[in-house]
Amino acid sequence: MFAQFENIDEKLLELEGKLSDPSVLSNQDEYSKVAREHSRVSKLHELYHKYKRVEQELTESQELLQEEDDEEMRELAKSEVADLTEKSKTLEQDLRIMLLPRDPNDEKNILLEIRAGTGGDEAALFVSDLFRMYSKFAETMGWKVEIMSSNPIGIGGFKEIIALISGNQVYSQLKYESGVHRVQRVPETETQGRIHTSAVTVAVIPEAEEVELHIEPNELRFDVFRSSGPGGQSVNTTDSAVRITHIPTGLVVTCQDEKSQHKNKAKALTVMRARLLDQIQQEQHDRISEERKSQVGSGDRSERIRTYNFPQGRLTDHRINLTLYKLEDIMIGKLHFVIDPLIAHYQAETLKTLQ
């Protein structure tokens, strides 16, 4: 496993040289690519040398244990050997995880699509709650959230909301959120205190770059119309809303949140590109069933992944049998309580398949 680390010092120096190369500095795409690789190799470099130091200390402690006659010193050496052996195993596991095949989408921004399912207005209200939860989490991560499209209802919820979340490693953190999220709570309109069960679907789609997906102009049909719904004085006064249809697939994207037709068109195109690329990738996964089985967290949006039980303050992630009584904290954006165990679980599962 560690043969590839033999030249890691030279690799790091090479990347540092590229970061100061004028030809790289003048090409933003190339610079970003090199910077990401430099960050990855730097972490590997630090971790590998830390592992080597621990291994060296372990060897010295084992030699001391063999040579020492003093019982007190032997006990001390035994304790050090046990501690260093545990550290070595942990660091080796961390190195193995960093060497796992990388998901090419991990560093991408995402389109977050949340839609109300069964449950009527209560489901629409939970769409709003989930969007607030993800927005708060994004804020703690230093990410930017931009609403691309929304379909609000009068009481503060949404039938659907689509947002672009951009920043560092967004997809890697949120890719396991796709699926059906079930909520159990007493609606505000419920007079007899009965618990209702509603469902919301979440889709996490990596943002598609133009170089990844070429769409012929004649494959798209653009329609403009007047915005509808709550929105102030400009609603229903200009043809600013945009509907784009991808003729070969029948995919339709509508955007009416902006007052400018140009801005709505740009947002709708961003959503359309991401959905088309996601559809292509999903079809590829479907065709290669064995590969799909090994793709942990594949994002099957028909799968019930999580239950939010408000009366008991309990969140359950059904995929990894995780139960947390921290629902209040999670709903205000402390989503790492769920995300960290999910990432650790799927990394461990992937390691099993490679051993």
N, C-alpha and C positions, 0 to 999 in steps of 0.2 A: 504493500500500500504506500510506503514512504519513498519509493524509488523516485517518484516525480518531484520530491522536495529537494533532491540533491543540488539542483541549479536554481533554487528559489531566490537566493541572494542576487544572482545575476539577472534573473527575470525582473526583480523589483527595481534594480538599477536601470535596466533597459526601459521600463515603463516610466520611471522618473525622468529619463532623458527625453522620452517622447512628449511628456507633458510640457517641457520647455522648448520643444522644437517649433520654430515659427510656422512651418507648414501645417502642423497639427493645430496650433493655436488659432490659425486663420480659418480652420474648418470646424465649425461648431459641432456638427454631428460626429466627426472623427474625435474631437477633443472629449466629448461626452462619453463616447465609447471607451476611450483609453482611460479616462478618469474612473469609470466604473470598474474596469479591470484592475486598475491600480489599487482601488479601495479593497477589492476582493483579495488580491495577492498580498496586500499589506496585512490583512487580518490573518491569512494563512501563514505568512512569514512569522508574525508575532506568536501565533499559537504553536507553530512547529518548534520554534526555538525555546519556548516555555516547556514544551514536552521534552525536548532534548535535555534541558537543565534538570528537570525532575528525574529523568532516566539516569543521568549521571549521578545525582545525589542518591538515588536508589541503589545503584551499583556500589557506591562508597559505603552506604549503610549496611548493605549485605556483606561486604568484605569485613567491615568492622565487627559484625555479629559473628563471623566465622573465626576471627582472630582474637576477640576479647575474652579474657578469662574472668574478669570481675563481674559478678552476678548483677550488680546494680547497673553497670554499663551495658551489659547484655540486655537487660530489660528495657533500658532507654533505646538501644539500637532496634530491638524488636518493635517498639512502639513507632519509631521513625519509619521502619520498613513497611509497617501496616499502613501508616498515613500516606507515605509516598506511593505505595502500590495503588491505593485508592485514587490518588490524584492522577497517576499515570493512566489508569483505566478511563477516568473522566475525560482527560485531555485527548486520549486516543479516540474516544467516542465522538468528541467535538470535531476532531479532524476528519473522521469518517463522514460526519454529517455535512461538513463543508465541501467534501469531495463528491457528494451525491450529484447525479445528473441534474443540471439546473433547468427549471421551467423557463423557457424563453420569454414568458409573459411576466415573470416575477417583478421586473423593474418598471413595468408599464403603469400608466394611469388607468383608471377604470371608469366605466359607466355603471352606476348603481341604479337599478330599476326596481322599485317597490310597488307592488300592486295589491289592491284589496281583493280577497277571495271570498269565502263564505263568511257571512256575518253582517252584511249590510253596512249601516253607518258605523257600527262598532269596529268592523274591519278597517274602514276608511280612517277612523281615528287612530287605530294602531299603526297604520301606514305612517301617519304623522309622527307618532311616538318613536317608531324605528328610525325614521329619517333624522329625527332630533338626536337619537342615540349615536348613529353613525357620524353625524356632523360634529357632535361633541368629541367623539373619539378622534376624528380627523383633526380637530383643533389641537388636541394634546399631542398629536404626531407631527404637527407643523404642516399639515396638508391644506390645500385649497379646495373648497366645495363650491361648485357653480351649478345652479339649477338649469337644466336644459329644457325640460318640459314638465308641466304639471296639470293635473285635472282635479281642482279642489272642489269640495262640497261646502255647503253653507255653514256647517257647524264646526269648522276648523280642521277637518280631515282631508284626505286625498283619495280619490279612486286610484290614482296613479301618480307617481313622481319619479322623474329621471334626473340624475345629477352626475356631473363629471367631477371625479375626485382626483386631483393631481398632486404629485409630490414624490417623495423617495420611497420606493419599494411598496407602493400601494397595493398592487395585485397580490404580492406575496403575503400580505397581512390579511386581506379580505377575501381571498379566493375560496375559502371554505364556507362562506356565508350564503351561497346559492342554495335555494330550496324553500320548503314551506315552513313558515314560522307560525306556530299556533299560540294563541293567547287565551288564557282563562281568567276572567275577572267579572266584577259586577259593573255593568254599564251605568253611566250617570243617569240615564233615562229609566233605569230599572227601579220601580217603586217597592218591590217586595224583596229586594236583596238577593235575587237569584244570580248564580254565576253563569255567564254565557261563554261559549267557546267559539272563537272566530279564527280565521286563518288569513295569512298574508304571504304572498310569494316574493322572494328576493332573487334577483339575477345580478351577478357580478360579471361584467364583460370587459375584457381588456381593450383599451382604446386602440383603434387601428390607425397606423400611420399610412400616409398616402403611398409610400413606396411599397407597402406590403400588399396593397389591394388596388388594382387599377379598374376603375369603372368607366365604361364608355359613356359619353354624354347622351347618346341616343337610347341608353338603357334606363334613363331616369325621366319621369314625368313630374313636372312641377305644377301645383295648383295653389293659388292664393285666395284667401277669403278673409272675412272679418272675424276678429277674435270674439269669443263668447265667454260668459261667466263673469265672476267678480273680478274687478280690475281697474276701476276708476274711470275718469272722463274719456280716456282714449279708446276704451273698448267700444266696438261696433261703430267706429267712425272712419277707419281706414282699412284697406285690404292688407294688413300686416302679417296675418297668420299664413304659414306655409305648410303644405302637405307634399311630401315627396314619395313617389311610388317607384320601386325598383321593378320594372316590367318583367324581367325574366323569372323572378322569384315571387313576385306579388307582395313583397315586404312594403309596409307603409309606415312612414314616420311623419308625425305632425308636431309642429312647434308654434306656439302662439304667446309665449310668456313675454317676449320683448316687444316694444313699440315699433321697432324698426324691422321691416320685411327682410332687409339684408342680414341682420343679426339672427333672425329666426331661421333663415335659409342656411346660414353657416352652422348653427347649432344642429339643425335637422340633418345636415350632411355628415356631421361628426357622429351622430347617433346611427345613421344609416350605415356608414363604413364599419363601425364597430359590430353592428348586428350581422352584417354580411360576412365579415371575417369570422365571427363566432359561429355562424351557421356552417361555414366551410369546415372549420375545425371540428365541430360536433359531428358532422357527416364523416370526416376522416376517422374519428374515434369509433364511430358506430361500425365502420367497415372493418376495423381491426379490433375485434372483440377481445382478444387476449391482451392486447396492449391497453385497452380501455380498463380491464380488470386491474391492471397494475397502476393505473392513473388514479392515485388516491384523491379523494375529494373532487371527483370529476364534475360536480356541479349539476347533477340531475335535478332539475327544478320541480319535478313531481314528488320528490322525496321529502317526507316530513322530517326535518332535521332538529327542531328545537321547540320546546314548550316553555312559555312564560306564565307562571302561575302566580298572580298578584296576591290573592288572599293569603297564601303561604310564603310569599316573598321568595319563591323558588324558581330557578331556571334549570332546565334539564336539556342537555344536548344528547340526543338519542343515538348518535353515531358512535360515541365513545363512552356512553353510560356515565356522563359527567353530570353531577347534581350539585348546584351551588345555591346557598341561601344568601345571596348577595344581589338580589334582583334590583333593589333600589339603586345600588352603586352602579350596576351594569347599565341601567337605563339612563344614567346621566353621563355615560361615555366611558366608563371604566371597563371597556370591552376586553382588555388584556386578560382578565380573569378567565375568559372563555377561549380567546384566540391562542394564547400561549400553550395551553394543554392540547388544543387541536393540532397545532404545528408540531409539537413534540411527538404526539401520537402518530401522525402520518409520516414523519421522518423515521420513526422507529419501524413502521410497517415497510417503508421503502428499503431500509437497511436489511430487513429480513429477506426481501426478494433478491437482494444482491449478494447475500452470503452463500 
